């Protein structure tokens, strides 16, 4: 592939050249059609080429493409109003940026400045990005080790263990950060009661709680925010991925008193709040709230899970199925690489999460017929895999 000549060996590449997409389907350059359960790593949240998003981008292109945040812009203004309407009530301030890792970097800075403390606690299994700050609070040694030393004063605590967290924090802890549902490490759902206990502990110890909802937020799990499954609201929340329908955008939602501690010039972004991204963001939120996509995530997620549970009964290589809504992990007893490539051969794009976990992040517009077809395809692929392994 020509791309490989110039991009180096940075990404895990699959032998597919995608030409176009619509809804939960994509087509390669030969015209072959795929059901997309990869979803651009969760970015295709409202579907490929969502009509609302496409229309909004085209209309904005005819007005203006870039307006730095040192100037005002009505599209940005409308996006901020639209985002705040669906945000947790106490998170009424926004810092706009361009990606998940930038949203996390900003959250780290805001929390440390506001509290005047420097200690940071993240969870075992966490993934928050690969820039130096976000990498420092990402757990995997595979990502961390080549770039050490990283940012100091970071501790990790087992996800779901409140007593371990209690013993990890100290008087210098500025914040605790976590994904309510861990994505990259294998779709691990917070145990019931854990988020509430963390919230209470942070309140007691004057520690800020940061939720990374970059993958789990914006309706993916069947609620607008994953934290809502446990009636828990953070002090800062990080968003990105599907927030602008596929256009790069990140956002850090913050309590008003926290953002007020940041002086002019201490945090900024040249492209943050770009009108194209904001126009796409308005359209994406309208798709989520007006087209029933969050509700569809509940309905289709239930259908997918039930079908996968049936496959688990039939295929002994499936160890566990977990997740919420259309954020689903299928843990296998073997590596999933062959399953991914068999999926491609059978018109199904799948994602991995570690060596032995299939991760399903389809667009929230996915239909019952697509899920039925995906399950039928998986059934065939898993049967083939069992024969290959003599299971």
C-alpha positions in Angstrom: 0.0 0.0 0.0 1.3 3.5 -0.9 0.3 4.9 2.5 2.7 2.5 4.2 5.6 4.1 2.3 5.0 7.4 4.0 3.3 6.7 7.3 5.7 4.2 8.8 4.8 1.2 10.9 2.7 3.1 13.4 -0.8 1.7 12.9 -2.2 -1.9 12.9 -3.4 -1.9 9.3 -6.0 -4.1 7.6 -6.0 -4.9 3.9 -9.1 -2.8 3.1 -9.1 0.6 1.3 -12.4 2.3 2.3 -13.9 4.6 -0.4 -17.2 5.7 1.0 -19.7 5.1 3.8 -23.4 5.5 4.7 -25.0 4.8 8.0 -23.5 1.5 9.4 -22.1 0.4 6.0 -18.8 1.2 4.2 -17.6 0.3 0.7 -14.0 -0.4 -0.4 -12.5 0.7 -3.7 -13.6 -2.5 -5.5 -17.3 -1.8 -4.4 -17.4 -4.5 -1.7 -19.8 -3.6 1.0 -19.2 -4.2 4.8 -21.3 -3.9 7.9 -19.2 -1.6 10.1 -18.9 -2.7 13.7 -15.5 -1.0 14.0 -17.1 2.5 13.6 -13.9 4.3 13.2 -13.0 3.3 16.8 -16.3 4.8 17.9 -16.0 8.0 15.8 -18.8 7.1 13.4 -21.3 7.5 16.3 -24.2 8.9 14.3 -23.4 6.9 11.2 -21.2 7.5 8.2 -22.1 10.5 6.2 -25.1 11.3 8.5 -27.4 13.5 6.4 -27.6 16.1 9.2 -23.9 16.3 9.5 -23.2 16.5 5.8 -25.8 19.2 5.3 -24.4 21.3 8.2 -20.8 21.0 6.9 -21.8 22.0 3.4 -23.7 25.0 4.7 -20.8 26.1 6.9 -18.3 25.7 4.1 -20.1 28.5 2.2 -19.8 30.8 5.1 -16.3 30.5 6.6 -14.0 27.7 7.5 -11.8 29.0 10.3 -12.4 31.5 13.1 -9.9 31.6 16.0 -11.5 31.7 19.4 -10.0 35.2 19.9 -12.9 36.2 17.7 -16.6 35.4 18.2 -18.5 33.1 15.9 -22.3 32.3 15.9 -21.8 28.7 14.9 -19.5 28.1 17.8 -22.0 29.9 20.1 -24.8 27.7 19.0 -22.7 24.6 19.4 -21.8 25.5 23.0 -25.5 26.2 23.8 -26.5 22.8 22.2 -23.8 20.9 24.1 -24.5 22.5 27.5 -28.2 21.6 27.1 -27.4 17.9 27.2 -24.5 18.1 29.7 -24.7 17.4 33.4 -26.1 20.5 35.1 -22.9 21.3 37.1 -20.7 21.1 34.0 -21.6 24.4 32.4 -18.3 25.5 31.1 -16.5 24.2 28.0 -12.9 24.2 26.7 -13.0 23.2 23.0 -10.0 21.3 21.5 -9.4 18.7 18.7 -9.2 15.2 20.2 -9.6 13.0 23.2 -6.0 13.2 24.3 -6.2 17.0 24.2 -9.4 17.0 26.2 -7.6 14.9 28.9 -4.5 17.1 28.9 -6.7 20.1 29.6 -8.5 18.3 32.3 -5.2 17.4 34.0 -4.1 21.0 33.9 -7.4 22.5 35.1 -7.5 20.0 38.1 -4.0 20.7 39.2 -4.3 24.4 39.0 -7.7 24.5 40.8 -6.7 22.3 43.6 -3.1 23.5 44.0 -2.1 19.8 44.3 0.0 17.7 42.0 -0.8 14.0 42.7 -2.9 12.1 40.1 -4.6 8.8 40.4 -5.9 6.7 37.4 -7.2 3.2 37.2 -5.5 -0.1 36.3 -6.5 -0.8 32.7 -7.0 2.9 32.0 -6.5 4.4 28.5 -6.5 8.2 28.2 -4.3 8.9 25.2 -0.8 8.9 24.0 0.5 12.5 24.4 2.9 12.8 27.4 0.3 13.9 30.0 -2.4 11.5 28.9 0.1 8.7 28.4 1.3 9.2 32.0 -2.2 8.3 33.3 -2.6 5.4 30.8 -1.9 2.1 32.5 -0.5 -0.1 29.8 3.3 -0.6 30.0 3.4 -1.4 26.3 2.5 2.3 25.6 4.4 3.8 28.6 7.8 2.1 28.8 9.4 3.4 25.5 8.8 7.0 26.5 9.7 7.1 30.2 10.2 9.1 32.3 6.7 10.4 32.0 4.9 13.0 34.2 5.6 12.4 37.8 3.3 11.8 40.8 0.9 9.4 39.0 -0.5 6.4 40.9 -2.8 3.6 39.7 -5.5 1.8 41.6 -7.5 -1.4 40.7 -10.7 -0.5 38.8 -13.7 -1.3 41.0 -11.9 -1.5 44.3 -12.9 1.5 46.5 -10.7 0.4 49.5 -7.6 0.1 47.3 -8.4 3.6 45.9 -8.8 4.9 49.5 -5.3 3.7 50.3 -3.9 5.1 47.1 -4.9 8.7 47.4 -3.2 11.1 49.8 -3.2 14.7 50.9 -1.5 15.8 47.6 -4.0 14.0 45.3 -5.5 16.6 42.9 -7.8 14.3 41.0 -9.0 10.8 40.3 -9.6 10.0 36.6 -11.5 7.0 35.2 -13.6 5.7 32.3 -17.0 4.6 33.7 -16.6 1.8 31.2 -13.1 1.0 30.2 -12.7 0.8 26.4 -9.2 0.0 25.2 -8.5 -2.6 28.0 -11.5 -4.7 27.0 -14.9 -3.1 27.7 -14.8 -3.4 31.5 -17.9 -2.0 33.2 -17.7 -0.3 36.6 -19.1 -2.5 39.3 -22.4 -1.3 40.7 -21.8 1.2 43.5 -18.2 1.9 42.7 -18.7 5.2 40.9 -20.9 6.4 43.7 -18.3 5.4 46.3 -15.6 7.2 44.3 -17.7 10.3 44.1 -18.3 10.3 47.9 -14.6 9.7 48.6 -13.5 12.5 46.4 -16.0 14.8 48.1 -14.7 13.8 51.5 -11.0 14.3 50.6 -11.4 17.5 48.4 -10.3 15.7 45.3 -11.7 16.3 41.8 -13.3 13.5 39.9 -12.7 13.4 36.2 -14.7 11.1 33.9 -13.2 10.2 30.5 -16.3 9.6 28.4 -14.5 9.9 25.1 -15.5 6.4 24.1 -18.5 5.7 26.3 -20.3 9.1 26.2 -22.8 10.7 23.9 -25.3 7.8 23.9 -23.0 5.0 23.1 -24.1 3.0 26.2 -27.8 3.7 25.9 -27.7 6.8 28.1 -26.3 10.2 27.0 -23.5 9.8 29.6 -22.1 6.5 30.9 -21.9 7.9 34.4 -25.7 8.2 34.3 -26.0 4.4 34.7 -24.8 5.0 38.2 -26.3 8.5 38.8 -22.8 9.9 39.2 -21.6 13.2 37.9 -17.9 14.2 37.8 -16.3 17.6 38.3 -14.7 17.5 34.8 -15.7 15.3 31.8 -13.7 14.6 28.6 -15.4 14.1 25.3 -14.2 13.5 21.7 -14.6 10.7 19.1 -18.1 11.0 17.7 -18.9 14.5 19.1 -18.7 16.1 15.6 -19.9 13.2 13.4 -16.4 12.3 12.2 -14.8 15.8 12.1 -11.9 16.1 14.6 -13.1 17.7 17.8 -12.6 17.3 21.6 -14.2 19.0 24.5 -13.5 19.3 28.2 -16.6 20.1 30.3 -15.8 21.8 33.5 -17.5 23.2 36.6 -17.6 27.0 36.4 -15.5 27.6 39.5 -12.8 25.2 38.1 -12.4 26.9 34.7 -12.4 30.3 36.4 -9.0 29.6 37.9 -7.4 29.5 34.4 -6.0 32.8 33.3 -6.0 34.1 29.8 -3.3 32.4 27.7 -2.7 29.5 30.1 -4.7 27.1 27.8 -5.6 27.6 24.2 -6.0 25.8 20.9 -5.5 27.2 17.4 -8.2 24.9 15.9 -10.4 24.5 19.0 -13.9 25.6 18.3 -13.4 25.5 14.5 -16.7 26.5 12.8 -16.7 23.3 10.6 -16.4 21.1 13.7 -19.0 23.1 15.6 -21.5 22.9 12.7 -20.9 19.1 12.6 -21.2 19.0 16.4 -24.6 20.7 16.4 -25.9 18.3 13.8 -24.5 15.3 15.6 -26.2 16.3 18.9 -29.4 16.9 17.0 -29.2 13.4 15.5 -28.7 11.9 18.9 -31.5 13.8 20.6 -34.0 14.2 17.8 -33.6 11.0 15.7 -33.8 8.5 18.6 -30.2 7.2 18.4 -29.7 6.9 22.1 -32.9 4.9 22.3 -31.7 2.8 19.4 -28.5 2.1 21.2 -30.5 0.5 24.0 -32.7 -1.5 21.7 -30.0 -2.7 19.2 -27.5 -3.2 22.1 -30.0 -5.6 23.8 -30.6 -7.4 20.5 -26.8 -7.7 19.9 -26.1 -8.9 23.4 -28.9 -11.5 23.3 -27.5 -12.9 20.0 -24.0 -13.0 21.3 -25.1 -14.9 24.4 -26.7 -17.5 22.1 -23.4 -17.7 20.2 -21.6 -18.1 23.5 -23.8 -21.2 24.3 -22.9 -22.6 20.9 -19.2 -21.7 20.6 -17.0 -22.7 23.5 -14.2 -20.3 22.5 -16.3 -17.4 23.8 -15.4 -16.7 27.5 -17.4 -13.7 28.4 -19.6 -10.9 26.9 -19.8 -7.5 28.6 -20.7 -3.9 28.0 -23.7 -1.6 27.8 -25.7 -0.4 24.8 -23.6 -0.5 21.7 -20.3 -0.7 23.5 -19.7 -4.5 23.7 -16.7 -6.6 24.4 -16.5 -10.3 23.5 -13.7 -12.0 25.3 -12.4 -15.1 23.6 -10.2 -18.0 24.9 -7.8 -17.4 22.0 -6.4 -14.4 20.1 -8.9 -12.7 17.7 -6.5 -11.8 14.8 -7.8 -14.5 12.5 -11.4 -13.6 13.4 -10.8 -10.0 12.4 -9.4 -11.0 9.0 -12.2 -13.6 8.5 -14.6 -10.8 9.2 -13.1 -8.7 6.4 -13.4 -11.7 4.0 -17.1 -12.0 5.0 -18.1 -8.4 4.7 -17.9 -7.5 8.4 -15.5 -5.0 10.0 -14.6 -5.8 13.6 -12.4 -4.2 16.2 -10.1 -5.6 18.8 -9.3 -4.6 22.4 -6.2 -6.5 23.4 -5.2 -9.8 21.8 -8.2 -11.9 22.8 -11.2 -9.4 22.9 -13.5 -8.4 20.1 -14.8 -4.9 20.5 -18.0 -3.8 18.9 -18.6 -0.1 18.4 -21.1 0.1 15.5 -22.8 3.4 14.6 -25.9 4.0 16.7 -27.9 4.0 13.5 -27.3 0.3 13.0 -30.5 -1.7 12.2 -31.9 -5.0 13.3 -31.2 -6.6 10.0 -27.5 -5.5 10.1 -27.2 -7.0 13.6 -28.8 -10.2 12.5 -26.4 -10.5 9.5 -23.4 -9.7 11.7 -24.4 -12.4 14.2 -24.9 -14.9 11.3 -21.5 -14.0 10.0 -19.9 -14.3 13.4 -21.5 -17.7 13.8 -19.8 -19.0 10.7 -16.5 -17.4 11.5 -16.4 -18.8 15.1 -17.3 -22.3 13.8 -14.4 -22.1 11.4 -12.1 -20.9 14.2 -13.1 -23.8 16.4 -12.4 -26.3 13.6 -9.0 -24.6 13.0 -8.2 -25.0 16.7 -9.9 -28.5 17.1 -12.1 -27.2 19.9 
